[in-house]
Amino acid sequence: MINKLKIGSFEDCCKLYDYPVEALKSINPNLEIGGPALATNESSREFLNRFLEHITNVINYATKQIGTSIDFISFHTKA
């Protein structure tokens, strides 16, 4: 999925999530920020599992601490 979008590695995706979340929450901690909008298919399931592992158990690229804030995850179906 990531390579199809040509945005780099999975780690790049995590960085693209971690840094903006920390910046936005530092401006307004009440903002609700969601994770990736995913289609319901096998590759998105694999990505979601890795992403959930990152935000719960892996070092945040922005804060250098374990975990990243997330308020919701968005899903959609495709025909």
Backbone as a chain_set.jsonl record, in Angstrom:
{"seq": "MINKLKIGSFEDCCKLYDYPVEALKSINPNLEIGGPALATNESSREFLNRFLEHITNVINYATKQIGTSIDFISFHTKA", "coords": {"N": [[0.824, -1.19, 0.0], [1.856, 1.288, 0.854], [4.038, 1.723, -0.913], [2.671, 1.959, -3.32], [1.572, 4.445, -3.087], [3.78, 5.939, -3.168], [5.139, 7.235, -1.067], [7.198, 6.494, 0.46], [8.741, 4.564, 3.044], [7.258, 2.423, 5.6], [8.071, 3.48, 8.031], [8.447, 6.13, 7.286], [5.786, 6.867, 6.933], [4.928, 6.716, 9.582], [6.439, 8.767, 10.716], [5.313, 10.9, 9.312], [2.903, 10.942, 10.561], [3.453, 11.174, 13.366], [4.93, 13.661, 13.811], [3.203, 15.886, 12.911], [0.982, 15.389, 14.618], [2.012, 15.835, 17.207], [2.763, 18.529, 16.937], [0.276, 19.815, 16.386], [-1.234, 19.092, 18.671], [0.246, 20.409, 20.575], [-0.419, 23.015, 20.128], [-3.191, 23.04, 20.47], [-4.493, 21.085, 22.762], [-6.995, 19.947, 22.819], [-7.786, 19.267, 20.309], [-9.047, 16.795, 18.097], [-7.51, 14.173, 16.613], [-7.146, 12.009, 13.947], [-6.174, 8.737, 12.833], [-4.824, 6.984, 9.971], [-6.876, 7.036, 7.041], [-8.374, 4.256, 5.932], [-8.964, 1.738, 3.449], [-11.057, -1.153, 3.512], [-9.367, -3.805, 3.246], [-7.029, -6.542, 2.688], [-4.316, -5.613, 2.636], [-4.546, -3.15, 3.913], [-5.294, -3.98, 6.414], [-2.983, -5.229, 7.346], [-1.268, -2.994, 7.361], [-2.652, -1.415, 9.261], [-2.379, -2.981, 11.592], [0.399, -2.801, 11.989], [0.613, -0.031, 12.291], [-0.942, 0.428, 14.604], [0.642, -0.937, 16.441], [2.869, 0.729, 16.336], [1.826, 3.217, 17.359], [1.224, 2.491, 19.94], [3.326, 1.0, 21.173], [5.859, 1.701, 20.292], [8.692, 3.869, 19.811], [7.943, 7.253, 19.533], [8.561, 9.349, 16.846], [8.689, 12.131, 17.055], [8.553, 12.857, 19.809], [10.274, 11.14, 21.064], [9.483, 9.327, 22.925], [7.597, 6.493, 24.147], [4.8, 5.671, 22.219], [2.019, 7.358, 20.568], [-0.363, 9.93, 20.273], [-3.788, 9.303, 19.459], [-7.04, 9.769, 18.288], [-9.086, 8.731, 16.756], [-9.723, 6.247, 14.193], [-10.137, 6.035, 10.756], [-12.228, 4.301, 8.467], [-13.124, 2.998, 5.257], [-15.154, 1.57, 2.65], [-14.566, 0.05, -0.51], [-15.788, -0.37, -3.808]], "CA": [[0.0, 0.0, 0.0], [2.683, 2.491, 0.975], [4.803, 1.928, -2.133], [1.764, 2.406, -4.366], [1.385, 5.884, -2.909], [5.105, 6.527, -3.376], [5.506, 8.149, 0.01], [8.329, 5.967, 1.181], [8.626, 3.37, 3.881], [6.305, 2.458, 6.705], [8.622, 4.416, 9.008], [8.126, 7.474, 6.794], [4.365, 7.112, 7.267], [4.837, 6.977, 11.025], [6.966, 10.122, 10.927], [4.305, 11.831, 8.794], [1.825, 10.996, 11.552], [3.944, 11.614, 14.678], [5.314, 15.074, 13.903], [2.035, 16.784, 12.909], [0.157, 15.185, 15.818], [2.634, 16.535, 18.334], [2.686, 19.972, 16.684], [-1.113, 20.271, 16.541], [-1.651, 18.937, 20.071], [0.931, 21.423, 21.379], [-1.163, 24.256, 19.928], [-4.508, 22.864, 21.078], [-4.594, 19.69, 23.214], [-8.361, 19.454, 22.661], [-8.019, 18.822, 18.94], [-9.141, 15.36, 17.891], [-6.733, 13.842, 15.431], [-7.337, 10.609, 13.598], [-5.15, 8.01, 12.108], [-4.99, 6.895, 8.524], [-8.14, 6.6, 6.451], [-8.023, 3.014, 5.254], [-9.98, 0.888, 2.822], [-11.114, -2.45, 4.199], [-8.803, -4.905, 2.466], [-5.963, -7.252, 3.395], [-3.108, -4.801, 2.821], [-4.797, -2.123, 4.921], [-5.307, -4.661, 7.715], [-1.579, -5.379, 7.726], [-0.787, -1.658, 7.69], [-3.278, -0.992, 10.514], [-1.731, -3.699, 12.7], [1.717, -2.192, 12.215], [0.397, 1.33, 12.774], [-1.379, 0.326, 16.004], [1.846, -1.291, 17.202], [3.687, 1.946, 16.421], [1.285, 4.255, 18.247], [1.093, 2.017, 21.324], [4.496, 0.356, 21.777], [7.121, 2.062, 19.637], [9.121, 5.245, 20.09], [7.396, 8.34, 18.724], [9.671, 10.067, 16.208], [8.708, 13.536, 17.478], [8.776, 13.037, 21.249], [11.28, 10.158, 21.502], [8.883, 8.524, 23.984], [6.74, 5.423, 23.642], [3.401, 5.964, 21.921], [1.572, 8.555, 19.871], [-1.786, 10.214, 20.488], [-4.73, 9.071, 18.364], [-8.41, 9.885, 18.783], [-9.959, 7.853, 15.963], [-9.204, 5.684, 12.952], [-11.189, 6.095, 9.741], [-12.285, 3.208, 7.506], [-14.137, 3.097, 4.21], [-15.192, 0.421, 1.756], [-14.474, 0.352, -1.941], [-16.532, -1.342, -4.623]], "C": [[0.867, 1.251, 0.0], [3.439, 2.754, -0.325], [3.921, 2.379, -3.289], [1.538, 3.912, -4.282], [2.68, 6.655, -3.107], [5.46, 7.569, -2.309], [6.645, 7.614, 0.847], [7.994, 4.738, 1.991], [7.518, 3.519, 4.914], [6.777, 3.454, 7.769], [8.364, 5.859, 8.584], [6.677, 7.832, 7.1], [4.203, 7.444, 8.748], [5.358, 8.365, 11.362], [5.947, 11.161, 10.47], [3.085, 11.909, 9.697], [2.329, 11.64, 12.841], [4.202, 13.115, 14.771], [4.113, 16.028, 13.858], [1.148, 16.626, 14.139], [0.732, 15.963, 16.987], [2.556, 18.047, 18.152], [1.272, 20.496, 16.928], [-1.581, 20.18, 17.984], [-0.947, 19.966, 20.967], [0.234, 22.78, 21.258], [-2.522, 24.191, 20.611], [-4.688, 21.405, 21.476], [-5.991, 19.102, 23.064], [-8.692, 19.015, 21.241], [-8.12, 17.303, 18.902], [-8.493, 15.04, 16.554], [-6.843, 12.342, 15.185], [-6.186, 10.04, 12.814], [-5.5, 7.856, 10.651], [-6.403, 6.488, 8.129], [-7.821, 5.397, 5.575], [-9.222, 2.377, 4.573], [-9.95, -0.461, 3.536], [-10.666, -3.552, 3.241], [-7.609, -5.482, 3.221], [-4.724, -6.388, 3.63], [-3.335, -3.702, 3.854], [-4.851, -2.734, 6.318], [-3.889, -4.832, 8.227], [-0.991, -4.028, 8.146], [-1.343, -1.204, 9.041], [-2.643, -1.689, 11.707], [-0.368, -3.102, 13.019], [1.579, -0.786, 12.787], [-0.026, 1.317, 14.242], [-0.22, -0.063, 16.923], [2.715, -0.047, 17.385], [3.12, 2.93, 17.438], [1.148, 3.8, 19.691], [2.404, 1.571, 21.956], [5.849, 0.783, 21.234], [7.435, 3.534, 19.906], [8.566, 6.208, 19.046], [8.575, 9.129, 18.152], [9.791, 11.506, 16.706], [9.109, 13.695, 18.935], [9.903, 12.17, 21.807], [10.795, 9.351, 22.707], [7.997, 7.464, 23.347], [5.328, 5.947, 23.402], [3.158, 7.307, 21.26], [0.082, 8.716, 20.096], [-2.602, 9.876, 19.244], [-6.134, 9.101, 18.953], [-9.394, 9.013, 18.008], [-9.195, 7.322, 14.758], [-10.365, 5.627, 11.982], [-11.073, 4.918, 8.773], [-13.302, 3.54, 6.43], [-14.077, 1.841, 3.362], [-15.106, 0.897, 0.31], [-15.201, -0.739, -2.699], [-15.576, -2.284, -5.327]], "O": [[0.626, 2.173, -0.779], [3.478, 3.892, -0.792], [4.386, 3.116, -4.158], [1.336, 4.571, -5.302], [2.673, 7.882, -3.204], [6.002, 8.633, -2.609], [7.019, 8.227, 1.847], [7.084, 3.977, 1.663], [6.927, 4.586, 5.078], [5.968, 4.186, 8.339], [8.093, 6.715, 9.425], [6.377, 8.964, 7.48], [3.44, 8.336, 9.118], [4.784, 9.061, 12.199], [5.734, 12.171, 11.141], [2.309, 12.86, 9.601], [1.695, 12.561, 13.355], [3.742, 13.767, 15.707], [4.022, 16.912, 14.711], [0.618, 17.612, 14.65], [0.004, 16.674, 17.68], [2.308, 18.771, 19.116], [1.094, 21.51, 17.602], [-2.253, 21.088, 18.474], [-1.486, 20.352, 22.004], [0.292, 23.595, 22.178], [-2.957, 25.15, 21.248], [-5.003, 20.57, 20.628], [-6.162, 17.887, 23.17], [-9.76, 18.453, 20.997], [-7.372, 16.607, 19.588], [-8.878, 15.566, 15.51], [-6.659, 11.526, 16.089], [-5.363, 10.744, 12.23], [-6.394, 8.54, 10.151], [-7.042, 5.688, 8.812], [-7.084, 5.509, 4.595], [-10.35, 2.466, 5.058], [-8.926, -0.853, 4.097], [-11.473, -4.147, 2.527], [-7.225, -4.966, 4.271], [-4.144, -6.429, 4.715], [-2.416, -3.355, 4.595], [-4.495, -2.078, 7.297], [-3.618, -4.606, 9.406], [-0.301, -3.932, 9.162], [-0.606, -0.672, 9.871], [-2.392, -1.053, 12.731], [-0.023, -2.918, 14.187], [2.344, -0.395, 13.669], [0.477, 2.11, 15.038], [-0.119, 0.427, 18.048], [3.235, 0.194, 18.475], [3.855, 3.427, 18.29], [0.975, 4.631, 20.583], [2.587, 1.743, 23.161], [6.88, 0.275, 21.675], [6.543, 4.331, 20.193], [8.705, 5.997, 17.841], [9.477, 9.529, 18.888], [10.897, 12.042, 16.77], [9.913, 14.566, 19.267], [10.421, 12.436, 22.891], [11.601, 8.761, 23.427], [7.685, 7.53, 22.158], [4.735, 6.587, 24.271], [3.949, 8.244, 21.367], [-0.654, 7.73, 20.107], [-2.17, 10.128, 18.119], [-6.38, 8.515, 20.008], [-10.422, 8.605, 18.549], [-8.166, 7.868, 14.358], [-11.464, 5.213, 12.351], [-9.982, 4.577, 8.317], [-14.245, 4.291, 6.678], [-13.071, 1.131, 3.357], [-15.525, 2.004, -0.029], [-15.224, -1.895, -2.276], [-16.012, -3.172, -6.059]]}, "num_chains": 1, "name": "protein.A"}
